[in-house]
Amino acid sequence: MNHPTQPLNGDFGILIDQVTPDDLADRDFQTWARDLWLKHGGLLGVRGKKLADLLPEQLVRWSEVFGVIEDKIQTAREDKSVKGFPILRIGNVKNEDGKIVAQLLQVPQLTSDADIRYNPETRRPVWHTDSTFRARPPVGSVFHCRKAPPEGAETLFADMQGAYAALPPAERQKLDGLEAVCSLAHHDKKINSYSPHYPVLTPKQRKENPPNRVPIVLNHPVTGRPSLYGLNSSTCAIVPKGQEVDPADLDKWDLEGVEDDSVMIWRDMLPTVTGPDFTVKWQWQPGDVVVWDNRSTIHAGTGFDYSKYEREMWRLTLVAEA
């Protein structure tokens, strides 16, 4: 391929530049790009001026190179989707009536690159793996930039394969025997504790959404490479694999939104694994498309001046291997 490429942080992440919509539809380009995605830790970006006018169907076909697309938008977000497509808008764009038609979560803006590293006191940025509470967590996501503010709104990515490999052997062995207990009820109650408008699960919904357990060290199903895994706002405890959880403890985690002290196993690692050796700060330009592998990366959003600038991102979720 004749496209220029740029590594993002050593072996983690790669950018392909001067890409056109026709490239995204080309089978040879698709194969090459997917191989690069897997080789570089599951983080791939494509950039090109003509991508700013990418059609929804073109984005869908490109996303299918990396996985099976979730074919429905989550409940209560239908008005925030691109009509006729399983694409969720994220940002603060409004329709002609002045109503926001994108999912908006306001988070702090970076003041410097030092803010990329996880701060144990503020617990920010909110680094995470997506939706580990699902029985089958997503394999990845695709983000496409339609509008970007000139400053702020960066997306942060961290290399969990590289971070795991850098741990001392004894620490790796310890983590290999652990798994995370991830609960949707805990996730929702945790958010509700600081955003009272956020709904919590009813007893019936809680019963229909039992906790999921995922390994702290996940072997990638395609490459076989191990990575750190299982950190999400739904993570309420970390236990030895197979160990039963006391129902009274689960009630506390779910109904009060508090984490078990064992989650500090993950949080204590975060300042190290989100340091400069393992992270990428993606500054968005209109047209950019980034694909990340949920099984080998963690990510975090950052804020911008919401009163001054508009932002519109299109997001697709990948739920299974291509």
SVG drawing of the C-alpha trace seen along z (x, -y; Angstrom):
<svg xmlns="http://www.w3.org/2000/svg" viewBox="-40 -30 49 52">
<polyline fill="none" stroke="black" stroke-width="0.4" points="0.0,0.0 1.2,-3.5 -0.5,-5.3 1.8,-6.9 1.6,-5.4 2.5,-6.8 3.1,-4.8 1.4,-6.4 3.4,-5.1 6.0,-2.5 4.2,0.7 0.9,-0.6 -1.5,-2.2 -1.0,-3.2 -2.4,-6.0 -3.0,-5.5 -3.0,-8.9 -4.4,-10.2 -7.2,-7.7 -10.3,-8.1 -13.8,-6.5 -12.8,-4.3 -9.8,-3.0 -12.2,-1.9 -14.2,0.1 -11.1,1.8 -10.7,5.4 -6.8,5.3 -6.8,2.1 -9.2,3.7 -7.1,6.7 -4.0,4.6 -5.6,2.3 -7.1,5.1 -3.7,6.8 -2.1,3.5 -4.9,3.2 -4.1,6.6 -0.3,6.1 -0.5,2.7 -2.4,3.7 -5.9,3.1 -5.8,-0.7 -6.1,-1.9 -6.9,-5.3 -7.5,-6.4 -7.4,-10.1 -8.1,-11.9 -9.9,-15.1 -12.6,-13.3 -13.6,-11.2 -15.3,-14.2 -18.2,-13.5 -18.3,-9.7 -21.8,-8.3 -23.3,-6.2 -23.4,-3.1 -19.7,-3.6 -18.9,-3.7 -20.9,-0.6 -19.2,1.4 -15.8,0.3 -16.7,1.2 -17.7,4.7 -14.1,5.3 -13.3,5.5 -16.4,7.2 -20.1,7.8 -22.0,4.6 -24.5,4.4 -27.7,3.9 -29.8,1.8 -29.4,-1.3 -29.8,-1.1 -33.3,-1.9 -34.0,-5.6 -31.3,-6.6 -33.3,-6.2 -33.4,-10.0 -29.7,-10.2 -29.0,-7.7 -28.4,-8.3 -31.7,-7.4 -31.8,-3.9 -28.4,-2.9 -27.0,-1.4 -24.9,-4.5 -25.1,-6.5 -24.3,-10.2 -22.1,-11.4 -21.5,-15.1 -23.6,-18.3 -25.1,-18.9 -28.7,-20.1 -31.6,-19.8 -33.6,-22.8 -35.7,-22.9 -32.6,-23.3 -32.8,-19.9 -29.6,-17.9 -29.6,-14.9 -26.4,-13.3 -25.5,-11.5 -23.7,-14.0 -21.6,-13.2 -19.7,-16.2 -16.3,-15.4 -13.3,-17.7 -11.0,-19.0 -7.3,-18.1 -5.2,-21.0 -2.0,-19.3 -0.7,-15.9 -0.1,-15.2 -3.8,-14.8 -3.7,-11.7 -2.4,-9.6 -5.1,-8.3 -5.4,-10.4 -6.3,-8.2 -7.7,-11.2 -10.1,-12.4 -10.5,-9.0 -10.1,-10.7 -9.8,-10.2 -12.5,-7.5 -10.3,-4.8 -12.4,-1.7 -13.1,1.4 -16.6,1.2 -19.6,3.0 -18.0,5.9 -21.3,6.4 -22.7,7.9 -22.8,11.7 -20.8,11.1 -18.9,7.9 -18.3,6.0 -15.1,6.9 -14.5,3.3 -15.8,-0.1 -15.6,-2.4 -15.6,-6.2 -16.0,-8.6 -15.6,-12.4 -18.1,-14.6 -17.4,-17.9 -14.6,-18.6 -13.7,-21.5 -10.3,-23.1 -9.3,-22.3 -10.2,-19.6 -12.4,-16.5 -9.4,-14.2 -9.9,-10.5 -7.3,-8.6 -6.2,-5.0 -3.9,-2.7 -2.1,0.4 -3.2,3.2 -1.1,5.9 2.1,3.8 1.1,3.0 0.6,6.6 4.0,7.6 5.8,4.9 4.6,6.3 6.9,8.4 6.4,12.1 5.1,12.6 2.5,9.9 1.4,11.4 1.0,14.8 -1.1,13.3 -3.4,11.5 -3.8,14.6 -5.9,16.2 -8.3,13.4 -11.6,12.3 -13.8,9.2 -17.4,9.2 -19.2,6.8 -22.8,5.7 -25.1,3.4 -27.0,2.6 -23.8,1.5 -22.9,-0.6 -26.2,-2.4 -26.3,-3.0 -22.8,-4.3 -23.7,-6.9 -27.0,-7.7 -25.0,-8.6 -23.6,-11.7 -26.2,-12.2 -29.6,-11.7 -31.5,-11.8 -29.8,-8.7 -32.2,-5.7 -31.3,-2.6 -32.6,0.9 -35.8,2.1 -35.7,5.4 -37.1,7.2 -34.5,5.6 -31.7,6.5 -32.8,10.1 -32.8,10.1 -29.3,8.7 -27.2,10.8 -23.5,10.0 -21.0,11.1 -17.5,12.4 -14.5,11.7 -10.9,12.5 -8.4,9.8 -6.0,11.2 -7.6,11.9 -5.9,13.9 -6.9,12.3 -8.9,14.8 -7.1,14.0 -3.6,13.1 -3.4,15.1 -1.6,12.2 -2.6,11.6 -3.8,8.2 -5.2,6.6 -9.0,6.5 -12.1,6.0 -12.1,2.4 -15.5,0.7 -17.8,-1.3 -19.7,1.9 -16.7,3.6 -17.7,4.1 -15.2,6.7 -12.2,8.8 -12.1,12.4 -10.2,15.6 -11.6,17.4 -14.6,19.5 -15.0,18.1 -18.6,17.6 -19.8,14.1 -21.9,13.6 -25.4,12.4 -25.3,9.8 -22.1,8.3 -23.7,8.2 -26.7,6.4 -24.4,3.8 -22.5,3.3 -25.6,3.1 -28.0,1.1 -25.5,-1.3 -23.2,-1.7 -20.0,-1.1 -17.0,1.0 -15.5,3.8 -11.9,3.0 -10.6,5.7 -11.2,3.4 -8.1,1.5 -6.1,4.3 -7.0,2.7 -7.1,-0.9 -3.6,-0.6 -2.3,0.4 -3.9,-2.5 -1.4,-5.3 1.3,-3.0 -0.6,-1.5 -1.9,-5.0 1.5,-6.5 3.3,-7.8 4.8,-4.4 1.4,-3.0 -0.9,-5.8 -2.1,-7.7 -3.9,-11.0 -6.0,-11.2 -6.8,-14.8 -9.8,-14.5 -10.0,-16.0 -13.3,-15.9 -13.3,-12.7 -11.1,-10.7 -12.2,-7.1 -10.6,-5.2 -11.2,-1.5 -10.2,-0.1 -10.2,3.4 -12.0,3.6 -10.1,6.8 -6.6,5.2 -7.1,1.5 -8.8,-0.8 -9.9,-4.3 -11.3,-7.5 -13.0,-10.6 -12.1,-14.1 -14.0,-17.4 -14.1,-20.7 -15.8,-24.0 -19.4,-22.8 -20.9,-26.3 -18.5,-27.5 -17.9,-24.6 -19.9,-21.8 -18.8,-18.2 -20.4,-15.3 -19.1,-11.8 -20.6,-8.7 -20.1,-5.4 -20.7,-1.8 -20.2,1.1 -18.7,4.4 -20.2,7.5 -18.4,10.4 -15.5,11.3 -15.8,10.4"/>
</svg>
